[in-house]
């Protein structure tokens, strides 16, 4: 068996050696043929061009002529794309595919070089493995044999390069890289074997040895070209997995992989072979993940490793501790320009590192804090380094987002760090104050201060840095509140103190930026003022009751409007709009209308009254800005909210008054349904009015308004059909005297809300305006019908199944005639032909009722009186209609 293995090994080694020998032996012939062909071409081009020469037959190409050499590997594989500035020409879309085609063509023509290098590299590694399996040599001799084999291969490659050359047109092209690359892999394998298999050297000596081998490879790569770099990088990363073995301290591999990656990045930074860097970084992350999956105890070392990878990918190509990346940022790719390669490499490595750290954060308490520390350090580093490297500015968002994702995911999964935090006082009532959340808030505060400092340095992106500084710390605190629920562990007041501290910090930053920017540029100051107000609101949310919290938010809206008026801060409108939306949510949903119905009257007045008063006060404060034609969005929000909040407050007061007088639970009554419909219609009209604002929010507001309108129509349908006094006896009893009773809130209130919306919102679409007017008119007619029936029948006999008396029947005729007359009068006052036609329709209904119903239903003098009144009314209205037509036609005649 051993003899067979020796034979197989000899064959494996003989194949590439034989191929190499043949190439070297024929190199002289090929060189001489190429030289002869070159001389013939020169003679043909330099000779006199005459008729005799033209008559000569063209020489046949020699069959022994050397074919054109393969494309240069450095030009095909390793040429770096030049840095592209924002004003430069965009990269042609076919360049990437062309690059891949050229690389594939090179591999097709030169695949045997890769096979040869692989064979030689495996030979050195299997030499050690064969010695282990068969015990032919002592451990030291086996390692020495592997190292000697590697040195011999490097020596052979160097001899070929010096003796025959390594140019692209030489017959020995790529051979020095094949030999030397395989030798480098064999040297790496020998050092690893000495450490992992035989424990001949300590980790320090192994690390030094690998550094020396990497330096040798770096020097050789400078002279040999990208093929040696590829062989060295791939072989070095594969060597630990091929050699095998085990170690009590696998963390040494992270140092080894980091050294190899640094070796590849170093070659790139010297020779500008971009693909070598990509190969090194990709293999480094793959090897690191394979190692951490197989050895869980190395998680801490893995965190350090991936962090170091991001830093190396940034610093080594820059050749400095202060990066100088310029040109296009990564987020600007969509604009047509392409960032330069170092920028893309740094972004890719940073993104993979961030994802790795977020995944590792779930490993345990120590892993979480290591990940948080690493992500915070990366965010701080990128914020500081981007001062001299503007192309890196947008990459700072990656570690910041990773920090937020780690905190949120850990909280949502209730990982060990969160459960330990929440159970601090449960397990030990006398335990010290837990500082986990405080530490996270402190991290966010430090990052906000750093980004604020970055904004202070100026530049085109200074406002965005200020916005980031105003968001990072409060945003992290909100994530903690939502996912960790710290009030369960430390209580509401201590947690609110954290938000208050952030508010103080944002206030100080606002003051500093106000000094720097002056009165002309207040954008950055506005960011920090908004952040301070948000932190104050957040603190109030934690400690105040439901009503008090609503009142506090209303006060912050007024404060924002006052700051805008006092210091001309137009961006306060963002906070005003957000505050109005928050108040609307609280008044309607959380704690909402059900809470307002059942809570004490004082708390309801505090919540809804303060919200309405804040809207009115905000409109008054922003009145000077309105006169200047500014703050349209904020004023639109305040105006619509003032009407809707005021309507909700009035509706709730009516509801609670009726419920108090009746002293019963009347949520399902006809009048309660009418009041609820009025509230939803008011909210829908507020959204319709806001559609005149920002175009980006138009469809969202339309959808929200449609939902509110559907809720209102649903409540109205219940009041008209299910609990109607005319159709049902379930929650349908009418309370109160004639006219002024529960029929008014049931049907007249929603009719008035819709009519008010048609009157005051001039931006309503024509069809929507017409539909609202028709629905309001129908509800008005229904209310009038119910009032008349209640007057004649009382609340006990309201159902239609009980029939109608003569007085009631005649009253409907009079009501229709009066309604038509009112519409005619209003049509003349408003000059509306549509209203006049509506009056004619109502009169037509009255006529039809008299002739179709009254004649058969009335008797005696009542029938006579009914027809008499109808005739006189029609005569008067006919004259009034003719007079109105004449008044409207007179101006037209005058113009003619």
Buried (B, 14 or more C-beta within 10 A) or exposed (E): EEEEEEEEBEEBBEBBBEBBEEBBEEBEEBBEBBEEBEEEEEEEEEEEEEEEEEEEEEEEEEEEEBEEBBBBBBEBBBBBBEBBEEEBEEEEEEEEEEBEEBBEEBEEEBEBBBBBBBBBBBBBBBBBBBBBEEEEBEBEEBBBBBBBBBBBBBEBBBEBBEEBBBEBBBBBBBBBBBBBBBBBBBBBBBBBBBBBBBEBBEBEEBBEBBBEBBEBBBEBBBEBBBBBBBBBBBBBBBBBEBBBBEBEEBBBBBBBBBBBBBBBBBBBBEBBBBBBBBBBBBBBBEBBBBBBEEBEEBBBBBBBBBBBBBBBBBBBBBEEEEBBBBBBBBEBEEEEBBBBBBBBBBBBBBBBBBBBBBBBBBBBBEBBBBBBBBBBEBBBBBBBBBBBBBBBBBBBBBBBBBBBBBBBBBBEEEBBBBEBBBBBBEEEEEEEEBEBBBEBBBBBBBBBBBBBBBBBEEBEBBBBBBBBBBBBBBBBBBBBBEBBBBBBBBEBEBBBBBBBBBBEBBBEBBEBBBEEBEEEBBBBBBBBBBBBBBBBBBBBBBBBEBBBBBBBBBBBBBBBBBBBBEBBBBBBBBBBBBBBEBBBEBBBEEBEBEBBBEBEEEBBBBBBBBBBBBBBBBBEBBEEBBEEEBBBBBBBBBBBBBBBBBBBBBBBBBBBEBBEEBEEEBEEBBBBBBBBBBBBBBBBBBBBBBBBBBEEBEEEBBEBBEBBBEBBBBBBEBBBEBBBBBBBEEBBBBBBEEEEBBBBBBBBBBBBBBBBBBEEBEEBEEEBBEBBBEBBBBBBBBBBBBBBBBBBBEBEEBBEEEEBEBEBBBBBBBBBBBBBBEBBBBBBEEEEEEBBEBBBEBBEBBBEBBEEBBEEBBEEEBBEEBBEBBEEBBEEBEEBBEEBEEEEEEEEEEEE
